[in-house]
Each structure stands twice: as C-alpha cells, then as structure tokens.
Amino acid sequence: MESQQGSMTPEEIDVFARGLHHLASVDGIDPQEAALIAEFLREAGATITMDDLKGTSFSKFEAVQVFDKTYLRRIFLKTAIALVHRDGRTSLAERLALAELADVFGLTNVEFVELEQEALGAGLA
C-alpha cells in the first residue's frame, strides 16, 4: 500500500482495516471479503489480525479525521467498493454504508459513481 506520499501510518492501517471489517460485517463476512481484508493486513504489514478486528468498532467520523488527505479517502473507498462487490452481490445495507462514507468524505454522487466505476473497471472487485 505504498503511495507517492509514503507508507500508511499504523493509525491509518488500523482505521482502514476496521473500516473494511465493518463494511464486510454489514451483511455477514463472506470468505472472499475476509480474504481481501487479510490481504490488506498482510501487504500493509499490520500487527492486527482478522481475529483482532472482530471486537473492534469503526466510526466514519474517525475515518474522516485519520484519512485527512483526499488520496487516502479515495484509496479507502475504492478498496471498500471492491470489498462489497467481492462476494458477487452488493446488499442495500452495503450500498447505504458506502454512500454514508462518500457523504462524510465530501464526495458528490457523481464523484462516487466515477470512483465506483474506476474500482470495478480496474478489476479490483
């Protein structure tokens, strides 16, 4: 998860992982969703595990504070979009959770749809 700005901080990794776990939990974590989260944890060099995430909470408002740069918010949302599409179906609850994040991150509906198309077009999902 390298970027032009450098590696993610431990706090960013933690919030990112908790956010993905939260979104996957909205309609029950599918093995394919769990695999994507585990892949993120591995690639990010996280010290937390999938088991650690089970007892955690996620706040979209905390995410806004921690992901204080636009590129971090976009990376998170792209990954979140890929996650909810990973199991081959996207529930209404997952769509609403993504929409809430996009709203809190200040994205318009058009920007969110474009981001979703980028994630799906890049084969992330």
Stockholm file with secondary structure:
# STOCKHOLM 1.0

chainA/1-125         MESQQGSMTPEEIDVFARGLHHLASVDGIDPQEAALIAEFLREAGATITMDDLKGTSFSKFEAVQVFDKTYLRRIFLKTAIALVHRDGRTSLAERLALAELADVFGLTNVEFVELEQEALGAGLA
#=GR chainA/1-125 SS CCBTTBSCCHHHHHHHHHHHHHHHHTTCCCHHHHHHHHHHHHHHTCSCCHHHHTTCCCCHHHHHHHCCSHHHHHHHHHHHHHHHHTTSCCCHHHHHHHHHHHHHTTCCHHHHHHHHHHHHHTTCC
#=GC SS_cons         CCBTTBSCCHHHHHHHHHHHHHHHHTTCCCHHHHHHHHHHHHHHTCSCCHHHHTTCCCCHHHHHHHCCSHHHHHHHHHHHHHHHHTTSCCCHHHHHHHHHHHHHTTCCHHHHHHHHHHHHHTTCC
//
